Amino acid sequence: MRRPRTPTLQIGAQRDFIVLAPRSELTWNNYAQLRQSLCEGLVTADRRCRTGVVVDLSGATLPDTSGLWLLARTSTRAGLLGLLLRVVVPARDTGLRETLRAIGLDGLVQVYARLGDALEPPVSPVARVRATAPVRDAADVLDAIRDLRGNGAGPPLDPPPSDLRIAMATRPDDQHTQLTVRGVLDHVTLGHLGARLTSLVDRNLHHLVVRLHRELKVQVNPLPVLLGIRWRVAAQGGCLSLPLLPDRLRLTVDREGLASAFRSCQPSRGLPGAALVPSLDVSAALVDAGP
């Protein structure tokens, strides 16, 4: 499989914001890398008590819907941290600005035509209070992004690669949704796994079991993505458990002390670990967890 090209990304601090400026295409091929950079930007803004994060798209192109999906998901994370998420889309890019308006994404993030305007302080001080739930309209925006593939309003979502296989089953006895993942987990397929889990959360399925098959070929570290999903479901009283892990990932989870974060929140037939999920500093783990 062709290895995705690393996106060009400029990151810095300006005024009271962390600014991320991609200078390349935003596609599903580099989705996982860009998502990780945005997560780290939010964590940095939170730790340094910044107002928020600005994503400057003036030097980027969005040939598919991955960039829209990334912004919608990041808006939820920013809300949980009590941060502003602002996006710079030049006035000349009328197509992208109209798409943001049509799908309602401009209701989740603040859109500006110039970077200087995006760096202005908010009219009223931002209360540094973490939200108790994701933004209410985020699920509607994600549904609208999915609809782009069928009505000609934008490019289609790429189908999951053939070497990633996800089987899903619902367990009515304990309300857990189980996913079994086989094949290859790399920079491309990790983004699709994250998208699949996000779609389940957006459908209010907050008790998830992810089984990474023993024959799964793991080429990237999936923990930042899994921790992000775990963060979202935990905010809704749910859980994300990992009853089976390849040896390498099991060693990483044990080394980072994350085993308790990925236990089932209820007794589940045939699954180890029935303890309640304890509190966890997910923001730190998103940055520090390594392969």
N, C-alpha and C positions, 0 to 999 in steps of 0.2 A: 504493500500500500504506500502511496506517495505521502511523505511526511509533510504536514502543513507548514507553510512558511511562517516564521515568527513575525507577528505584526509590529510595525514601527509605532512606538508609543512614547510620547513625551509626558513626563509626570513632574509636577512641581507645586509649590505653594505660592499663591498670590493673594495678597490682602488676607482675608479671613477664610479662604477656600483652598481645598486641594483641587488642582486642575489636571485633568487627564485629556490629552490631545492625540488621538490616533491619527496617524498619517499614512493610512493604507486602507484597503478594503476590509469591511467588517463582514465576515462570512461565517458559515458553520465550521469551516476548516480551522479558524482561529478563535472560535467562540469561547472554548474553555480557558484559553490564555487571557483573553480580554476580560472574561468574567472574574478570573482570579485577581487581575490588576485592579478592577473596580472594587472587589471585596477588600483588598488591602488599602485602597484609597479611603474607603469608608471607615475602616478600622483606625487608620492614621488620623482622620478627621475627628473621630470620636475620642481618641486618646489625647489629642492636643486641644480638645474643646473648640474646634473650628465650627464655623456656621454650617458647612456642608461641602459638597463635591460638585464641580463643574465639569461636564463632558463637552469638550470643544470638537464639534464635528465639521468645522470649516475646512479641514484638510483630509476628510475621510469620504469614502463612498460606501453605499449600502446596496450591493447588488442583489441581496436576498433579504429575508425578513429576520435574520438572526439579530441584527442590531436593534430592531424594534423590540424583539422579545427580551433582549438583554436589558434595555432601558426599563421596560415594564417590571421585570423581576427585581431590578436594582431599586426601583422606587419603593417597593415593599420593604426591602432591607433598610433603606435610608429612613423610612418612617419608624421602623422598630428602634432605630438608634436616636430618633429625634433630630435628624439632620435634613437639610435641604438638598435636593438633587436638581441641578439646573443643567440645561442643554443649550449649546450654541449651534444654531442652524442659520447660515447666512440668508439674508432676504432674497438673494438671487436663486436659492434652491427652493423654488416655489413648489416643486413636486413633493419633496420630503416634508415641507411645512404643511402642505395640504393633507398628506397622509397622516401625519401626527394628529391633525385636527379631526380627520374623518374617523379614526379608530379611537379617539378619546384619550390618546396618550398625553396630549397637552394639558389634560386635567390631572395627571399624576405627577408630571415634571414641569418645571417652569422653563419655557422656551424663549430664548433671546436671539436677536439677530447679530449682536456683537459681543465679543468677550468682555469688553470694558463694562457693558451694561450688566452682564451676568455676575460681575464681581462686586456690584454695588451691595451694600448691606441691606437687609430686609427692612421694610417700613417699620415693623414692630420687632423687638428682640425675639429670637427663636428660643422657646422654652426647651431646656435640655431635659425633656421627659420622654422616656421610651414609650412607644405606643404598645398597647396590650394586644393589638390585632393588626393584621396587614391592612393596607388601604382598601376601603370597601369596594372601589370600582376596579381594582387591578384584575380581577377575574374576567370582567366584561371586556376590558381592553385586550387581554390575552385571547379571548374568544374572537374578537374582531381581527386580531392578527392572523389567527388560524383561517378565518374566512377569506383572507386576501388570496389564498391559493385557488379559490374557486370562482371568483367574480371578475378576474382580470384587473383588479386594482393594484396588483403588485406581483412580484416574482413569487413562485411557489416555494414552500418549505421543502428542503431536500429530504427525500425518504431516508429512513435509517439504513446504514450500510448493511450489506448482506452478511458481514462477519460479526454482527452484533445481534444476538437473539434474546428477546425478553419475553418470557412467559408469565402471564398474570393469572392469579386465582384469588377469589374472595372466600374468606373463612367465616361463614355466618355464625359459628358458635362463639367467636370472640371478637368479631368485627374487625379483624386484621386483614389487610390486603397484602398478598404475598407476590413478590416478583422474583423470578429465577433468571439470572443473567448468565449467558454463555457466549463464547466466541472470543473476540479480541476487544480489550478496553484500551483505547489510545486517545490522542488529543481530539480526534474527530468523534469517535463513538461515545466518549465521556460526555460531550455536550448533548448528545441525543438521550443518554441515560438521565442526565439532569433535567432535560425537557420533559421526559416521560414522568419522572417523579413530581415535577412541578405541576403538570396537568392533573395528576391525582390529588395533590393538595388543593388545587383550585376547585376541584369537585367536592371539597370538604371530606376527603378521605385522609384522616389524620393519624391512623394507626397502620404503619407500614412495616413489612418484613422484606428485607432485600437479601436474597441468597445469591452470593457470588459463587458460581459453580467451581468445583475443585479443578476443573480443566480450563477455566477462564484464563486467558493470557493477558496479564496485567502489565501494560507498558507505561502507564502514568499513575500518579498518585490520585485516587478518587476521593480521598478524605475531605478536602476542602468543599467539594460539591455535596458530599453526603452530610457533612456538618451543617452546611447551609440549609439543606432540607430538614435536618433534625431540628434546627433552630426554629424553623417555621412551624412544624407540627407541634413542638413542645409549647410554643406560645398559645396553641389551641388545646392544650391538655392531652396531646397525642404523643406518639413515640415513633422512632425509626430504629428497628433492631437489625443486627447483622449476625444471625446465628451461625453462619458458615463463612469463613474467610480463607483465601489462599494463605499459605504459610508466611509469605513475605509481608502481606498486609496485617496479619495477626501480630507479627513481631512489632510492626510500627504502632498499632493500636495499643499494645501492651506497654511499649516504651514511652508513649506519650500520655499514658494514663487515661485513655479514652474508652476503655471497655465498659465502664458504667454508663457512659452516655448512649451507648448503642444497645441497651437492653430493652426488652419488651416491657411496656408499662403495666401489663396485666398478665396473669397466669395464662399461658398459651400452650395448648396440647402439643406435645412433641418438641417444644422449643425450650432450650436451656435459658435460665435466668428469668425470674418473675418479679424482680424487685422494681420499685418505682424508680423512675429516672431522676437522679439527683441533679442539682444545679451544676452548671458548667460554664466557664468563661469561654464561650464559643469564639468570640472575637480574637482571642489570643491563639486559640487552636487553629483558626483559619490561616494564620501566618506561620505558626511554628511547626505544624505537623509536616514531617518530611517522609520521603519514601524509605 
